[in-house]
Amino acid sequence: MSTDEHPVHLIETTRDFNQCCQSWSSQQSLAIDTEFIRTNTFYPKPGLLQFADTRAIYLVDPLCIEDWSGFIELLQSPSLLWVLHSGSEDLVLLQSFFKALPSKLFDTQIAAAYAGLGFSLSYQSLVQKLQNVDLPKGETRSDWLRRPLRSSQLHYAASDVRYLLPIHNMLLDTLSSTPKTDWMAGDMTALLHTVADSEDPIAWQTLYAAISGAWHLPNRGLVLLQALCIWREREARKQNKPRLWLAKDNELLAIAARFGICEQINHKEFYAMDDLSDQLKRIYGKALLRLLETPPANEVDRDLLPPPLSNKYRRLLKEWRQIVLNRAGELNIAPELLARKRWLQDLLRVYEKCGQLNWVVPMKGWRQRILQKDFECTLNRTLNA
């Protein structure tokens, strides 16, 4: 079997896979992609792991591998660069299944955005742009856990890593003589930290801030919402079920709003709530009531909550977004890399509250140097008018 005159090897034994890992240990870079199923579980179930070096493509059947220690050691090697495309979900699989993440990462989707090719570009589109090759798409929703895998699935999987290393080289050549390589490296490091933090219970303590409408809650309601979010994170992992199968965001918010103003928790009132599904009440009602009666004593931070901007600051946001668009055009990068709308909103909320720009990650650093002067000019002009 081959793809574009690139030999493809199907690896179905631990012995063969260990030999591959041993040979890859001397490589400078290695392409990786994964196929998995995550329709009814919290954690993805690996169905196939694809690798490519300069010589060949390797399709590894995870259902046949008994010992992953050699691969985990390779994954964490500080000398090996792992090349993937739009890798957040692949990284989640590596983190959850192997309890390890790459030490060095190159995401071709991020790099393409820094090269001015477009934001959130699909792998197929990028291969067509840079390699002038149209890739198959027919197996995107395949059952990767069913055996035997069809030849069309194997061909599709092989194509997903075939062009990653050539594209990496092309993008690196384009960016290597510019400061964008450092900017890009920072974003890739941030991506690794984000995936690692998703399994850190300490990070779960601020998840309440991501629920729309949380800023309406009184302090007690916010404490309850925090406890409910942490409960859902733990329970989803324990049962290995999708979060929304346990409780939806609007259900957690409704519970926190209802009982955030109560001194005592009324069980009948809980079960009478129209905002909650019968399934939630039946399966998790008792556990949630126990939690509401004795929520953990964690601290909440109202500064994390995003209330709507005033009219004056909404006008400023519009001006800032135009500045970002202009500066990104001058730099030939996707505007979303320079500043996301949410980042700008956070800057303006802090300024509205304390009267100064708080340049924290991810805006601190090169983004601040590019945008600060223009942002301060618009602030002075608009607020002093």
C-alpha positions in Angstrom: 0.0 0.0 0.0 1.2 3.5 -0.8 0.0 7.1 -0.9 1.5 9.4 -3.6 4.5 7.0 -3.9 4.9 7.1 -0.1 4.9 3.6 1.3 2.3 2.9 4.0 2.9 0.4 6.8 0.1 -1.0 8.9 1.4 -1.6 12.4 -0.5 -4.3 14.4 1.9 -5.6 17.0 3.7 -4.1 20.0 7.0 -5.4 18.7 6.7 -3.6 15.3 5.5 -0.4 17.0 8.4 -0.4 19.5 10.8 -0.7 16.5 9.1 2.3 14.9 9.5 4.3 18.1 13.1 3.4 18.3 13.8 4.5 14.7 11.8 7.8 15.2 13.9 8.7 18.3 16.7 9.8 15.9 14.4 12.0 13.8 14.1 15.8 14.2 10.4 15.9 13.4 7.5 13.5 13.1 4.0 14.0 11.8 1.1 12.7 13.8 -2.7 12.5 13.4 -5.4 10.4 15.2 -8.7 8.9 14.3 -11.1 8.5 17.2 -14.7 8.1 18.4 -16.2 10.5 20.9 -20.0 10.4 20.3 -21.1 9.0 23.7 -18.1 9.4 26.0 -16.2 12.2 27.7 -12.8 10.9 26.7 -12.1 10.0 23.0 -11.6 6.4 22.1 -8.6 6.0 19.8 -9.3 4.0 16.6 -6.1 4.7 14.7 -2.8 6.6 15.1 -1.1 7.8 12.0 2.6 8.8 11.8 4.8 10.0 8.9 8.5 10.5 8.7 10.6 11.4 5.7 10.5 7.8 4.5 7.0 6.4 5.0 3.6 6.5 6.6 2.8 4.3 9.6 -0.8 3.4 10.6 -0.8 2.0 14.1 -3.8 0.0 15.3 -4.2 0.9 19.0 -6.5 -2.0 19.6 -3.4 -4.3 19.1 -0.8 -2.5 21.1 -0.3 -3.8 24.7 2.6 -1.6 25.9 2.8 2.1 25.1 5.8 3.0 27.3 8.2 3.4 24.4 5.8 5.8 22.6 5.2 7.8 25.8 8.9 8.3 26.2 9.2 9.3 22.6 6.2 11.7 22.9 7.9 13.6 25.7 11.4 13.7 24.1 12.7 17.3 24.2 14.5 16.8 20.9 11.6 15.6 18.7 9.2 18.1 17.1 5.6 16.8 16.6 3.8 18.2 13.5 0.0 18.1 13.3 -2.9 20.1 12.0 -5.6 21.7 14.1 -4.3 19.6 16.9 -6.4 20.4 20.0 -8.5 17.3 19.8 -5.5 15.1 19.0 -3.8 16.6 22.1 -6.8 15.8 24.2 -6.6 12.2 23.1 -2.9 12.0 23.9 -3.5 13.6 27.3 -6.4 11.4 28.3 -5.2 8.1 26.8 -1.5 8.3 27.4 -1.4 10.9 30.2 1.4 12.7 28.2 1.8 15.6 25.8 4.5 16.5 23.3 7.4 18.6 24.5 7.7 20.4 21.1 4.7 21.1 18.8 4.1 22.6 15.4 0.5 23.1 14.4 0.3 23.7 10.6 -3.1 25.4 11.0 -1.7 28.0 13.4 1.4 28.4 11.2 -0.8 28.9 8.1 -2.6 31.7 9.8 0.7 33.4 10.6 1.7 33.0 7.0 -1.4 34.9 5.9 -3.1 31.9 4.3 -6.3 32.2 6.4 -7.6 31.5 9.9 -8.7 28.0 10.9 -7.9 26.6 7.5 -8.8 22.9 7.0 -6.1 20.4 6.3 -7.7 19.6 2.9 -7.7 23.3 2.0 -4.1 23.8 3.1 -2.9 20.7 1.1 -4.7 22.0 -1.9 -3.1 25.5 -1.5 0.4 24.4 -0.9 0.6 20.9 -2.6 -2.0 21.3 -5.3 -3.5 17.9 -4.2 -7.2 17.2 -3.6 -7.6 14.9 -0.6 -10.5 12.4 0.0 -13.1 13.4 2.6 -15.5 10.5 2.5 -14.3 8.7 5.7 -14.6 11.7 8.0 -17.4 10.1 10.0 -16.2 6.5 9.8 -16.5 4.0 12.7 -12.8 3.8 13.5 -13.3 1.2 16.2 -14.8 -1.4 13.9 -12.5 -4.1 12.5 -11.3 -4.8 10.0 -10.7 -1.3 8.7 -11.6 -0.8 5.1 -8.9 0.1 2.5 -10.7 3.4 1.9 -10.3 4.2 5.6 -6.7 3.3 5.6 -6.1 5.5 2.5 -7.9 8.4 4.0 -6.0 8.0 7.3 -2.6 7.9 5.4 -3.5 11.0 3.5 -4.1 12.9 6.7 -0.4 12.7 7.6 1.2 12.4 4.1 1.7 16.1 3.6 2.3 17.4 7.1 6.1 17.4 7.0 6.4 19.0 3.5 3.9 21.7 4.6 5.8 22.2 7.8 8.9 22.8 5.8 7.2 25.2 3.5 5.6 27.2 6.3 8.8 27.3 8.3 10.7 28.7 5.2 8.1 31.4 4.9 8.2 32.4 8.5 11.8 31.7 9.5 13.2 35.2 8.8 10.4 37.0 10.7 9.5 37.5 14.3 6.3 35.4 13.6 8.2 32.2 14.5 8.5 33.4 18.1 4.8 34.6 18.1 3.7 31.2 16.7 5.8 29.3 19.2 4.1 31.1 22.0 0.7 30.2 20.7 1.6 26.6 20.4 3.0 26.5 24.0 -0.3 28.1 25.1 -2.2 25.4 23.3 -0.3 22.7 25.2 -0.9 24.4 28.5 -4.7 24.7 27.7 -5.0 21.0 27.1 -2.9 20.1 30.2 -5.0 22.5 32.4 -8.3 20.9 31.2 -7.4 18.0 33.5 -6.3 20.1 36.4 -9.1 20.4 39.1 -7.7 23.8 40.1 -8.6 25.1 36.6 -12.2 23.9 37.0 -12.8 26.4 39.8 -13.2 29.2 37.2 -15.4 27.4 34.7 -18.4 29.2 36.1 -17.2 32.4 34.4 -17.7 30.8 30.9 -21.4 30.3 31.4 -23.4 33.0 29.8 -25.5 35.0 32.2 -23.5 34.1 35.3 -22.8 37.8 36.0 -26.5 38.2 36.9 -26.2 35.9 39.9 -25.8 37.1 43.5 -22.6 36.0 45.3 -24.2 33.0 46.9 -25.6 31.9 43.5 -22.2 32.3 42.0 -20.7 30.0 44.7 -23.4 27.5 43.9 -22.7 27.7 40.1 -19.0 27.2 40.7 -19.8 24.0 42.8 -22.2 22.8 40.1 -19.6 23.2 37.3 -16.9 21.4 39.3 -19.4 18.6 40.1 -20.2 18.2 36.4 -16.5 18.1 35.4 -15.8 15.3 38.0 -18.9 13.3 37.2 -18.4 13.5 33.5 -14.9 12.0 33.8 -16.0 9.5 36.4 -18.8 8.2 34.2 -17.0 8.9 31.0 -20.0 10.7 29.5 -20.3 14.0 27.7 -20.8 17.0 30.0 -24.2 17.9 28.4 -25.5 14.4 29.0 -25.3 15.2 32.7 -26.5 18.8 32.8 -26.7 21.6 30.3 -25.2 25.1 31.1 -28.7 26.7 31.3 -29.8 24.0 33.8 -26.8 24.7 36.1 -27.5 28.4 35.8 -31.2 28.0 36.6 -30.3 25.9 39.8 -27.8 28.5 40.9 -30.2 31.4 40.3 -33.1 29.7 42.1 -31.3 28.6 45.2 -28.7 31.4 45.3 -31.3 33.6 47.0 -32.5 30.9 49.5 -31.3 30.4 53.0 -32.5 26.8 53.0 -32.7 24.3 50.1 -36.3 23.2 49.4 -36.3 19.7 47.8 -39.8 20.0 46.5 -39.0 23.3 44.9 -36.0 21.7 43.1 -38.1 18.8 41.7 -40.8 21.3 40.6 -38.4 23.4 38.5 -39.5 23.6 34.8 -36.0 24.6 33.7 -34.6 21.1 34.5 -35.1 17.9 32.5 -36.8 15.0 34.1 -33.7 12.9 33.5 -31.5 15.4 35.5 -33.9 15.3 38.4 -34.3 11.5 38.3 -30.6 10.6 38.0 -28.7 13.4 39.7 -31.4 15.1 41.9 -30.2 13.7 45.2 -26.5 14.3 44.5 -27.2 17.9 43.4 -29.4 18.6 46.5 -26.6 17.4 48.8 -24.2 19.6 46.9 -26.5 22.6 47.2 -26.9 22.1 50.9 -23.1 22.0 51.6 -21.2 23.6 48.7 -17.4 23.6 48.8 -15.8 26.7 50.4 -14.0 27.8 47.2 -13.6 31.5 46.4 -15.3 33.1 43.4 -14.1 36.2 41.5 -16.7 38.5 40.1 -14.0 40.2 38.0 -13.9 37.0 35.8 -17.6 37.6 34.8 -18.3 39.4 31.5 -21.2 41.8 31.9 -22.3 43.7 28.8 -20.2 46.7 27.8 -21.8 50.1 27.9 -22.6 51.9 24.7 -19.5 54.1 24.9 -17.3 51.0 25.3 -19.1 49.1 22.6 -18.1 51.9 20.2 -14.5 51.6 21.4 -14.7 47.9 20.8 -15.7 48.5 17.2 -12.8 50.9 16.7 -10.4 48.5 18.3 -11.5 45.7 16.0 -10.9 47.9 13.0 -7.4 48.7 14.3 -6.7 45.0 14.7 -7.9 44.3 11.2 -5.6 47.0 9.8 -2.5 46.0 11.7 -3.1 42.3 10.9 -3.3 43.3 7.2 0.0 45.1 7.5 1.6 42.0 9.1 -0.1 39.6 6.7 -1.5 37.5 9.4 -5.0 36.4 10.3 -6.7 39.1 12.5 -7.8 36.5 15.0 -4.2 35.8 15.8 -3.5 39.4 16.7 -6.6 39.8 19.0 -9.8 37.9 19.5 -13.0 39.8 20.2 -13.2 38.3 23.7 -9.7 39.5 24.5 -10.6 43.0 23.5 -13.8 42.9 25.6 -11.8 41.8 28.6 -9.3 44.7 28.1 -12.2 47.2 27.9 -14.0 45.8 31.0 -10.9 46.1 33.1 -10.3 49.6 31.8 -13.9 50.6 32.5 -13.5 49.4 36.1 -10.0 50.6 37.1 -9.0 53.2 34.4 -6.0 51.4 32.9 -5.2 48.8 30.3 -4.3 45.4 31.9 -2.1 43.7 29.3 -2.2 40.1 30.6 -1.7 36.9 28.7 -2.5 36.4 25.8 -2.4 40.1 25.0 0.8 40.8 26.8 4.0 40.8 24.8 4.2 41.3 21.0 0.4 42.0 20.7 0.7 44.8 23.3 3.7 46.3 21.5 1.7 46.4 18.2 -1.6 47.6 19.5 -1.0 49.7 22.6 -0.3 53.1 21.0 -3.4 53.0 18.8 -5.6 51.6 21.6 -4.5 54.4 23.9 -5.1 57.1 21.3 -8.7 55.9 20.7 -9.3 55.7 24.5 -8.1 59.3 25.0 -10.0 60.6 22.0 -13.3 58.9 22.8 -13.4 59.2 26.5 -12.3 62.9 26.5 -14.7 63.9 23.8 
